[in-house]
Amino acid sequence: MSDVRTVWGIGTPRTLRPQWALLELGLDYELKKITPRSPGMDDPAFKALSKRHKVPFYQDDRVQMGESAAIVSYLAERYGERGLVPPALGTAERAMLYDRVFFVMTEIDARLYTVRLHDDPPSGLSQTYGAAPVAVDAAKQYVNRGLGEAAGWFADGRDYVMGEQFGIIDILLVSCLDWVLAYDMELPVVLRDYRDRVAERPSYKQARADNDPSKA
């Protein structure tokens, strides 16, 4: 059985996630340093894997997949003995994990992507996808409501989203908080403190360095 793991894509909060998860798990992987909307996206090997024309994309001996939340969830379940251990299937804790993962992806990540598509440069891509200031403002307000919900997860003083153990939801949430800061949006104090604490993890620092788009 091959243990070769490959991550395609660098340069965005979404491409950070699989790299960070693999580093947390202590797993070797090959990183293909292509950025979105670049000539690297036309690499024949990449195009043969997926018609989505999107990064990140992950492949190993079992799967080929392109959704960042699904990738980190798969890695945690396959290699859970190394870390990122999810709650057991069928438990209330597992249900809560799903709820928070889907919330972050649909209510925060997706709205931040709206900002990315339609805001003016340098933070947005309005020259490609069209300026939509009303949509951008509405998306930012939506994100702020989502951040208010996420801040409430820490009301009991916990260290991480699910309690005292770092997991996949923390990778997803912190990558979104980085995205929020990149747009010069305010974070609730509890989320800023949480983000800064998590950012001290060696795996996060290494993933951030490897994910730098200037290295493409």
C-alpha positions as a Markdown table, in Angstrom:
| # | Residue | x | y | z |
|---|---|---|---|---|
| 1 | Met | 0.0 | 0.0 | 0.0 |
| 2 | Ser | 1.4 | 3.4 | -1.0 |
| 3 | Asp | 1.7 | 6.0 | 1.7 |
| 4 | Val | 2.1 | 8.9 | -0.7 |
| 5 | Arg | 0.0 | 11.9 | 0.1 |
| 6 | Thr | -0.3 | 14.9 | -2.2 |
| 7 | Val | -1.8 | 18.3 | -1.6 |
| 8 | Trp | -2.4 | 20.5 | -4.6 |
| 9 | Gly | -2.7 | 24.3 | -4.0 |
| 10 | Ile | -1.3 | 27.1 | -1.9 |
| 11 | Gly | -2.1 | 30.7 | -1.2 |
| 12 | Thr | -5.5 | 30.8 | 0.4 |
| 13 | Pro | -7.1 | 30.0 | 3.8 |
| 14 | Arg | -8.7 | 26.9 | 2.2 |
| 15 | Thr | -5.4 | 25.5 | 0.9 |
| 16 | Leu | -3.9 | 26.0 | 4.3 |
| 17 | Arg | -6.3 | 23.5 | 5.9 |
| 18 | Pro | -5.1 | 20.2 | 4.6 |
| 19 | Gln | -1.5 | 21.2 | 5.0 |
| 20 | Trp | -2.1 | 22.1 | 8.6 |
| 21 | Ala | -4.0 | 18.9 | 9.3 |
| 22 | Leu | -1.2 | 16.8 | 7.9 |
| 23 | Leu | 1.4 | 18.6 | 9.9 |
| 24 | Glu | -0.7 | 18.2 | 13.1 |
| 25 | Leu | -0.8 | 14.4 | 12.3 |
| 26 | Gly | 2.9 | 14.2 | 11.6 |
| 27 | Leu | 2.3 | 12.9 | 8.1 |
| 28 | Asp | 4.6 | 13.4 | 5.2 |
| 29 | Tyr | 3.1 | 14.8 | 2.0 |
| 30 | Glu | 4.1 | 16.3 | -1.3 |
| 31 | Leu | 2.9 | 19.8 | -1.9 |
| 32 | Lys | 2.2 | 21.0 | -5.4 |
| 33 | Lys | 2.6 | 24.7 | -5.2 |
| 34 | Ile | 0.0 | 26.0 | -7.6 |
| 35 | Thr | -2.2 | 29.0 | -6.8 |
| 36 | Pro | -5.8 | 29.7 | -7.9 |
| 37 | Arg | -6.3 | 31.3 | -11.3 |
| 38 | Ser | -2.6 | 30.8 | -12.3 |
| 39 | Pro | -1.0 | 28.9 | -15.2 |
| 40 | Gly | -0.3 | 26.1 | -12.7 |
| 41 | Met | -4.0 | 25.2 | -12.7 |
| 42 | Asp | -3.5 | 24.0 | -16.3 |
| 43 | Asp | -1.0 | 21.4 | -15.2 |
| 44 | Pro | -2.1 | 18.2 | -17.1 |
| 45 | Ala | -1.6 | 16.0 | -14.1 |
| 46 | Phe | -3.9 | 18.3 | -12.0 |
| 47 | Lys | -6.5 | 18.6 | -14.7 |
| 48 | Ala | -6.6 | 14.8 | -15.0 |
| 49 | Leu | -7.5 | 14.5 | -11.3 |
| 50 | Ser | -10.4 | 17.0 | -11.2 |
| 51 | Lys | -12.6 | 19.0 | -13.5 |
| 52 | Arg | -13.5 | 21.4 | -10.7 |
| 53 | His | -10.5 | 23.7 | -11.5 |
| 54 | Lys | -10.2 | 24.4 | -7.8 |
| 55 | Val | -7.7 | 24.1 | -5.0 |
| 56 | Pro | -7.0 | 22.6 | -2.6 |
| 57 | Phe | -7.1 | 19.0 | -3.9 |
| 58 | Tyr | -5.9 | 16.0 | -2.0 |
| 59 | Gln | -5.0 | 12.5 | -3.1 |
| 60 | Asp | -3.6 | 9.4 | -1.5 |
| 61 | Asp | -3.9 | 5.6 | -1.9 |
| 62 | Arg | -7.6 | 5.7 | -1.1 |
| 63 | Val | -9.2 | 9.0 | -2.1 |
| 64 | Gln | -9.1 | 12.0 | -4.4 |
| 65 | Met | -11.0 | 14.9 | -3.0 |
| 66 | Gly | -11.3 | 18.7 | -3.2 |
| 67 | Glu | -13.3 | 20.1 | -0.3 |
| 68 | Ser | -11.1 | 21.4 | 2.5 |
| 69 | Ala | -13.4 | 20.5 | 5.3 |
| 70 | Ala | -14.0 | 17.0 | 3.9 |
| 71 | Ile | -10.2 | 16.5 | 3.5 |
| 72 | Val | -9.4 | 17.4 | 7.1 |
| 73 | Ser | -12.3 | 15.3 | 8.4 |
| 74 | Tyr | -11.1 | 12.3 | 6.4 |
| 75 | Leu | -7.5 | 12.7 | 7.7 |
| 76 | Ala | -8.7 | 12.9 | 11.3 |
| 77 | Glu | -10.8 | 9.8 | 10.9 |
| 78 | Arg | -8.1 | 7.8 | 9.1 |
| 79 | Tyr | -5.2 | 8.8 | 11.3 |
| 80 | Gly | -7.0 | 9.7 | 14.5 |
| 81 | Glu | -4.5 | 7.8 | 16.6 |
| 82 | Arg | -2.0 | 10.5 | 15.7 |
| 83 | Gly | -4.2 | 13.4 | 16.9 |
| 84 | Leu | -7.2 | 15.4 | 15.9 |
| 85 | Val | -9.3 | 12.6 | 17.4 |
| 86 | Pro | -13.0 | 13.2 | 16.6 |
| 87 | Pro | -15.8 | 12.2 | 19.0 |
| 88 | Ala | -17.2 | 8.8 | 18.6 |
| 89 | Leu | -19.8 | 8.2 | 15.9 |
| 90 | Gly | -23.4 | 8.5 | 17.2 |
| 91 | Thr | -22.5 | 10.5 | 20.2 |
| 92 | Ala | -23.9 | 13.9 | 21.1 |
| 93 | Glu | -20.4 | 15.3 | 20.9 |
| 94 | Arg | -20.0 | 14.0 | 17.3 |
| 95 | Ala | -23.4 | 15.7 | 16.4 |
| 96 | Met | -22.2 | 19.0 | 17.9 |
| 97 | Leu | -18.9 | 18.7 | 15.9 |
| 98 | Tyr | -20.9 | 18.3 | 12.7 |
| 99 | Asp | -23.1 | 21.2 | 13.6 |
| 100 | Arg | -20.2 | 23.5 | 14.1 |
| 101 | Val | -18.2 | 22.3 | 11.1 |
| 102 | Phe | -21.2 | 22.9 | 8.8 |
| 103 | Phe | -21.9 | 26.3 | 10.5 |
| 104 | Val | -18.3 | 27.5 | 10.0 |
| 105 | Met | -18.3 | 26.4 | 6.3 |
| 106 | Thr | -21.7 | 27.7 | 5.4 |
| 107 | Glu | -22.2 | 30.8 | 7.6 |
| 108 | Ile | -18.6 | 32.1 | 7.7 |
| 109 | Asp | -16.4 | 30.6 | 5.0 |
| 110 | Ala | -19.0 | 30.9 | 2.3 |
| 111 | Arg | -19.8 | 34.5 | 3.1 |
| 112 | Leu | -16.1 | 35.4 | 3.2 |
| 113 | Tyr | -15.8 | 33.9 | -0.3 |
| 114 | Thr | -18.6 | 36.3 | -1.4 |
| 115 | Val | -16.4 | 39.1 | -0.2 |
| 116 | Arg | -13.4 | 37.7 | -2.0 |
| 117 | Leu | -15.2 | 37.4 | -5.3 |
| 118 | His | -16.9 | 40.8 | -5.4 |
| 119 | Asp | -14.7 | 43.2 | -3.3 |
| 120 | Asp | -12.3 | 45.6 | -4.9 |
| 121 | Pro | -8.6 | 44.6 | -5.1 |
| 122 | Pro | -6.3 | 44.0 | -3.3 |
| 123 | Ser | -8.5 | 41.9 | -1.1 |
| 124 | Gly | -11.1 | 41.0 | -3.7 |
| 125 | Leu | -11.5 | 39.8 | -7.2 |
| 126 | Ser | -14.0 | 42.2 | -8.5 |
| 127 | Gln | -12.0 | 42.8 | -11.7 |
| 128 | Thr | -12.7 | 39.2 | -12.6 |
| 129 | Tyr | -16.1 | 38.5 | -11.1 |
| 130 | Gly | -17.7 | 42.0 | -10.9 |
| 131 | Ala | -17.9 | 44.6 | -8.2 |
| 132 | Ala | -20.9 | 44.1 | -5.9 |
| 133 | Pro | -20.6 | 46.5 | -2.9 |
| 134 | Val | -24.0 | 45.8 | -1.6 |
| 135 | Ala | -23.4 | 42.1 | -1.6 |
| 136 | Val | -20.0 | 42.6 | 0.0 |
| 137 | Asp | -21.4 | 44.7 | 2.8 |
| 138 | Ala | -24.2 | 42.2 | 3.4 |
| 139 | Ala | -21.8 | 39.3 | 3.4 |
| 140 | Lys | -19.6 | 41.1 | 6.0 |
| 141 | Gln | -22.6 | 41.7 | 8.2 |
| 142 | Tyr | -23.5 | 38.0 | 7.9 |
| 143 | Val | -19.9 | 37.0 | 8.9 |
| 144 | Asn | -20.1 | 39.3 | 11.9 |
| 145 | Arg | -23.3 | 37.5 | 13.1 |
| 146 | Gly | -21.5 | 34.2 | 12.6 |
| 147 | Leu | -18.6 | 35.3 | 14.6 |
| 148 | Gly | -20.9 | 36.3 | 17.4 |
| 149 | Glu | -22.3 | 32.7 | 17.4 |
| 150 | Ala | -18.7 | 31.3 | 17.4 |
| 151 | Ala | -17.7 | 33.5 | 20.2 |
| 152 | Gly | -20.4 | 32.0 | 22.3 |
| 153 | Trp | -18.8 | 28.6 | 22.0 |
| 154 | Phe | -16.1 | 29.8 | 24.4 |
| 155 | Ala | -18.4 | 31.2 | 27.1 |
| 156 | Asp | -17.3 | 28.5 | 29.5 |
| 157 | Gly | -13.6 | 29.4 | 29.2 |
| 158 | Arg | -12.7 | 26.3 | 27.1 |
| 159 | Asp | -9.5 | 26.4 | 25.1 |
| 160 | Tyr | -10.8 | 24.9 | 21.9 |
| 161 | Val | -14.1 | 24.8 | 20.1 |
| 162 | Met | -15.0 | 21.3 | 21.3 |
| 163 | Gly | -13.4 | 21.6 | 24.8 |
| 164 | Glu | -9.9 | 21.0 | 25.9 |
| 165 | Gln | -8.7 | 19.1 | 22.8 |
| 166 | Phe | -7.6 | 20.7 | 19.5 |
| 167 | Gly | -9.4 | 19.3 | 16.5 |
| 168 | Ile | -10.5 | 19.8 | 12.9 |
| 169 | Ile | -13.1 | 22.4 | 13.8 |
| 170 | Asp | -10.3 | 24.6 | 15.1 |
| 171 | Ile | -8.4 | 24.3 | 11.9 |
| 172 | Leu | -11.5 | 25.4 | 10.0 |
| 173 | Leu | -12.4 | 28.2 | 12.3 |
| 174 | Val | -8.9 | 29.7 | 12.7 |
| 175 | Ser | -8.4 | 29.7 | 9.0 |
| 176 | Cys | -11.6 | 31.7 | 8.7 |
| 177 | Leu | -10.5 | 34.1 | 11.5 |
| 178 | Asp | -7.3 | 34.7 | 9.5 |
| 179 | Trp | -9.4 | 35.5 | 6.5 |
| 180 | Val | -11.5 | 37.9 | 8.6 |
| 181 | Leu | -8.3 | 39.7 | 9.7 |
| 182 | Ala | -7.1 | 39.9 | 6.1 |
| 183 | Tyr | -10.2 | 41.9 | 5.3 |
| 184 | Asp | -9.5 | 44.3 | 8.3 |
| 185 | Met | -12.7 | 43.1 | 10.0 |
| 186 | Glu | -13.0 | 43.1 | 13.8 |
| 187 | Leu | -12.9 | 39.9 | 15.8 |
| 188 | Pro | -14.7 | 39.5 | 19.2 |
| 189 | Val | -12.0 | 39.6 | 21.8 |
| 190 | Val | -12.5 | 36.0 | 22.8 |
| 191 | Leu | -12.0 | 34.9 | 19.2 |
| 192 | Arg | -8.9 | 37.0 | 18.7 |
| 193 | Asp | -7.4 | 35.6 | 21.9 |
| 194 | Tyr | -8.3 | 32.1 | 20.8 |
| 195 | Arg | -6.9 | 32.7 | 17.3 |
| 196 | Asp | -3.6 | 34.1 | 18.7 |
| 197 | Arg | -3.2 | 31.1 | 21.0 |
| 198 | Val | -3.8 | 28.6 | 18.3 |
| 199 | Ala | -1.4 | 30.5 | 16.0 |
| 200 | Glu | 1.5 | 29.6 | 18.3 |
| 201 | Arg | 1.2 | 25.9 | 17.4 |
| 202 | Pro | 4.3 | 24.8 | 15.4 |
| 203 | Ser | 2.1 | 23.1 | 12.8 |
| 204 | Tyr | 0.2 | 26.3 | 12.1 |
| 205 | Lys | 3.4 | 28.3 | 11.7 |
| 206 | Gln | 4.8 | 25.7 | 9.3 |
| 207 | Ala | 1.6 | 25.5 | 7.3 |
| 208 | Arg | 1.4 | 29.3 | 7.0 |
| 209 | Ala | 5.0 | 29.4 | 5.8 |
| 210 | Asp | 4.4 | 26.6 | 3.2 |
| 211 | Asn | 1.1 | 28.1 | 2.1 |
| 212 | Asp | 2.7 | 31.5 | 1.1 |
| 213 | Pro | 1.7 | 32.2 | -2.5 |
| 214 | Ser | 5.0 | 33.8 | -3.2 |
| 215 | Lys | 6.5 | 30.3 | -3.1 |
| 216 | Ala | 4.4 | 29.1 | -6.1 |
